[in-house]
Amino acid sequence: QVQLVESGGGSVQAGGSLRLSCAVSGYTVSRYCMGWFRQAPGKEREGLAIINRDGSTNYADSVKGRFTVSKDNPKNTLYLQMNSLKPDDSAMYYCAAGFFWSCTVVGGPSQFNYWGQGTQVTVSS
């Protein structure tokens, strides 16, 4: 059974940083692409960052240069380092896993089969 468990969310002031983690079981992080998404109340789920099987990454314009996605294959864990946070970054953040070798942010949630329960990020001004 595949399980994705996010952690690391919380409340931070604008300009601050957070590091989200996604611990994965029943699925091998190194084999496929994985991603981070977020969803604010009343808005659609937004793709933020993708890391592919070969380690290549792609980002949404809204987070490019501020967020960094990475993975630790031995620990089977996905990360999202978030810097220079803004109030608009406040949302529930989700990690996602699927069975493609290569994914893109513009490809959206349909590329992924498994989702975590989410971790809340709140950025105050």
Contacts in CASP RR format, 6 or more apart in sequence:
PFRMAT RR
TARGET T0000
AUTHOR 0000-0000-0000
METHOD contacts of the structure
MODEL  1
QVQLVESGGGSVQAGGSLRLSCAVSGYTVSRYCMGWFRQAPGKEREGLAI
INRDGSTNYADSVKGRFTVSKDNPKNTLYLQMNSLKPDDSAMYYCAAGFF
WSCTVVGGPSQFNYWGQGTQVTVSS
1 25 0 8 1.000
1 26 0 8 1.000
2 24 0 8 1.000
2 25 0 8 1.000
2 26 0 8 1.000
2 27 0 8 1.000
2 97 0 8 1.000
2 113 0 8 1.000
2 114 0 8 1.000
3 24 0 8 1.000
3 25 0 8 1.000
3 26 0 8 1.000
3 116 0 8 1.000
4 22 0 8 1.000
4 23 0 8 1.000
4 24 0 8 1.000
4 27 0 8 1.000
4 95 0 8 1.000
4 96 0 8 1.000
4 97 0 8 1.000
4 114 0 8 1.000
4 115 0 8 1.000
4 116 0 8 1.000
5 22 0 8 1.000
5 23 0 8 1.000
5 24 0 8 1.000
5 116 0 8 1.000
5 117 0 8 1.000
6 20 0 8 1.000
6 21 0 8 1.000
6 22 0 8 1.000
6 93 0 8 1.000
6 94 0 8 1.000
6 95 0 8 1.000
6 116 0 8 1.000
6 117 0 8 1.000
6 118 0 8 1.000
6 119 0 8 1.000
7 20 0 8 1.000
7 21 0 8 1.000
7 22 0 8 1.000
7 23 0 8 1.000
7 119 0 8 1.000
8 18 0 8 1.000
8 19 0 8 1.000
8 20 0 8 1.000
8 21 0 8 1.000
8 119 0 8 1.000
9 18 0 8 1.000
9 20 0 8 1.000
9 93 0 8 1.000
9 119 0 8 1.000
9 120 0 8 1.000
9 121 0 8 1.000
10 18 0 8 1.000
10 119 0 8 1.000
10 120 0 8 1.000
10 121 0 8 1.000
10 122 0 8 1.000
11 122 0 8 1.000
11 123 0 8 1.000
11 124 0 8 1.000
12 18 0 8 1.000
12 85 0 8 1.000
12 121 0 8 1.000
12 122 0 8 1.000
12 123 0 8 1.000
12 124 0 8 1.000
13 123 0 8 1.000
13 124 0 8 1.000
13 125 0 8 1.000
14 85 0 8 1.000
14 86 0 8 1.000
14 87 0 8 1.000
14 123 0 8 1.000
14 124 0 8 1.000
14 125 0 8 1.000
15 83 0 8 1.000
15 84 0 8 1.000
15 85 0 8 1.000
15 86 0 8 1.000
15 123 0 8 1.000
16 83 0 8 1.000
16 84 0 8 1.000
16 85 0 8 1.000
16 123 0 8 1.000
17 81 0 8 1.000
17 82 0 8 1.000
17 83 0 8 1.000
17 84 0 8 1.000
17 85 0 8 1.000
18 82 0 8 1.000
18 85 0 8 1.000
18 121 0 8 1.000
19 79 0 8 1.000
19 80 0 8 1.000
19 81 0 8 1.000
19 82 0 8 1.000
20 36 0 8 1.000
20 79 0 8 1.000
20 80 0 8 1.000
20 82 0 8 1.000
20 93 0 8 1.000
20 95 0 8 1.000
20 119 0 8 1.000
20 121 0 8 1.000
21 77 0 8 1.000
21 78 0 8 1.000
21 79 0 8 1.000
22 34 0 8 1.000
22 36 0 8 1.000
22 77 0 8 1.000
22 78 0 8 1.000
22 79 0 8 1.000
22 80 0 8 1.000
22 95 0 8 1.000
22 116 0 8 1.000
23 75 0 8 1.000
23 76 0 8 1.000
23 77 0 8 1.000
24 76 0 8 1.000
24 77 0 8 1.000
24 78 0 8 1.000
24 95 0 8 1.000
24 97 0 8 1.000
25 76 0 8 1.000
27 76 0 8 1.000
27 97 0 8 1.000
27 98 0 8 1.000
27 114 0 8 1.000
28 76 0 8 1.000
29 71 0 8 1.000
29 72 0 8 1.000
29 73 0 8 1.000
29 76 0 8 1.000
29 77 0 8 1.000
29 78 0 8 1.000
29 97 0 8 1.000
30 53 0 8 1.000
30 71 0 8 1.000
30 73 0 8 1.000
31 53 0 8 1.000
31 101 0 8 1.000
32 53 0 8 1.000
32 97 0 8 1.000
32 98 0 8 1.000
32 99 0 8 1.000
32 100 0 8 1.000
32 101 0 8 1.000
33 50 0 8 1.000
33 51 0 8 1.000
33 52 0 8 1.000
33 53 0 8 1.000
33 98 0 8 1.000
33 100 0 8 1.000
33 101 0 8 1.000
33 102 0 8 1.000
33 103 0 8 1.000
33 111 0 8 1.000
34 50 0 8 1.000
34 51 0 8 1.000
34 71 0 8 1.000
34 78 0 8 1.000
34 95 0 8 1.000
34 96 0 8 1.000
34 97 0 8 1.000
34 98 0 8 1.000
35 47 0 8 1.000
35 48 0 8 1.000
35 49 0 8 1.000
35 50 0 8 1.000
35 51 0 8 1.000
35 69 0 8 1.000
35 78 0 8 1.000
35 95 0 8 1.000
35 96 0 8 1.000
35 97 0 8 1.000
35 103 0 8 1.000
35 112 0 8 1.000
36 47 0 8 1.000
36 48 0 8 1.000
36 49 0 8 1.000
36 50 0 8 1.000
36 67 0 8 1.000
36 69 0 8 1.000
36 78 0 8 1.000
36 80 0 8 1.000
36 93 0 8 1.000
36 94 0 8 1.000
36 95 0 8 1.000
36 96 0 8 1.000
37 45 0 8 1.000
37 46 0 8 1.000
37 47 0 8 1.000
37 48 0 8 1.000
37 93 0 8 1.000
37 94 0 8 1.000
37 95 0 8 1.000
37 96 0 8 1.000
37 108 0 8 1.000
37 109 0 8 1.000
38 45 0 8 1.000
38 46 0 8 1.000
38 47 0 8 1.000
38 48 0 8 1.000
38 89 0 8 1.000
38 91 0 8 1.000
38 92 0 8 1.000
38 93 0 8 1.000
38 94 0 8 1.000
38 121 0 8 1.000
39 45 0 8 1.000
39 46 0 8 1.000
39 91 0 8 1.000
39 92 0 8 1.000
39 94 0 8 1.000
40 90 0 8 1.000
40 91 0 8 1.000
40 92 0 8 1.000
43 91 0 8 1.000
45 94 0 8 1.000
45 109 0 8 1.000
46 60 0 8 1.000
46 62 0 8 1.000
46 91 0 8 1.000
47 60 0 8 1.000
47 105 0 8 1.000
47 108 0 8 1.000
47 109 0 8 1.000
48 59 0 8 1.000
48 60 0 8 1.000
48 62 0 8 1.000
48 63 0 8 1.000
48 67 0 8 1.000
48 69 0 8 1.000
48 80 0 8 1.000
48 93 0 8 1.000
48 105 0 8 1.000
49 57 0 8 1.000
49 58 0 8 1.000
49 59 0 8 1.000
49 60 0 8 1.000
49 63 0 8 1.000
49 67 0 8 1.000
49 68 0 8 1.000
49 69 0 8 1.000
49 80 0 8 1.000
49 105 0 8 1.000
50 57 0 8 1.000
50 58 0 8 1.000
50 59 0 8 1.000
50 69 0 8 1.000
50 103 0 8 1.000
50 104 0 8 1.000
50 105 0 8 1.000
51 57 0 8 1.000
51 69 0 8 1.000
51 70 0 8 1.000
51 71 0 8 1.000
51 78 0 8 1.000
52 101 0 8 1.000
52 102 0 8 1.000
52 103 0 8 1.000
53 101 0 8 1.000
53 102 0 8 1.000
54 101 0 8 1.000
54 102 0 8 1.000
55 71 0 8 1.000
56 102 0 8 1.000
57 68 0 8 1.000
57 69 0 8 1.000
58 104 0 8 1.000
58 105 0 8 1.000
59 65 0 8 1.000
59 67 0 8 1.000
59 69 0 8 1.000
59 105 0 8 1.000
60 105 0 8 1.000
62 88 0 8 1.000
63 82 0 8 1.000
63 89 0 8 1.000
66 82 0 8 1.000
66 83 0 8 1.000
66 84 0 8 1.000
66 85 0 8 1.000
67 80 0 8 1.000
67 81 0 8 1.000
67 82 0 8 1.000
67 83 0 8 1.000
68 80 0 8 1.000
68 81 0 8 1.000
68 83 0 8 1.000
69 78 0 8 1.000
69 79 0 8 1.000
69 80 0 8 1.000
69 81 0 8 1.000
70 78 0 8 1.000
70 79 0 8 1.000
70 81 0 8 1.000
71 77 0 8 1.000
71 78 0 8 1.000
71 79 0 8 1.000
72 79 0 8 1.000
78 95 0 8 1.000
80 93 0 8 1.000
80 95 0 8 1.000
82 89 0 8 1.000
82 121 0 8 1.000
85 121 0 8 1.000
85 123 0 8 1.000
86 123 0 8 1.000
87 123 0 8 1.000
87 124 0 8 1.000
87 125 0 8 1.000
88 123 0 8 1.000
89 121 0 8 1.000
89 123 0 8 1.000
90 121 0 8 1.000
90 122 0 8 1.000
90 123 0 8 1.000
91 120 0 8 1.000
91 121 0 8 1.000
92 118 0 8 1.000
92 119 0 8 1.000
92 120 0 8 1.000
92 121 0 8 1.000
93 118 0 8 1.000
93 119 0 8 1.000
93 120 0 8 1.000
93 121 0 8 1.000
94 115 0 8 1.000
94 116 0 8 1.000
94 117 0 8 1.000
94 118 0 8 1.000
95 115 0 8 1.000
95 116 0 8 1.000
95 118 0 8 1.000
96 109 0 8 1.000
96 111 0 8 1.000
96 112 0 8 1.000
96 114 0 8 1.000
96 115 0 8 1.000
96 116 0 8 1.000
97 112 0 8 1.000
97 113 0 8 1.000
97 114 0 8 1.000
98 111 0 8 1.000
98 112 0 8 1.000
98 113 0 8 1.000
98 114 0 8 1.000
99 113 0 8 1.000
100 111 0 8 1.000
103 111 0 8 1.000
103 112 0 8 1.000
104 111 0 8 1.000
END
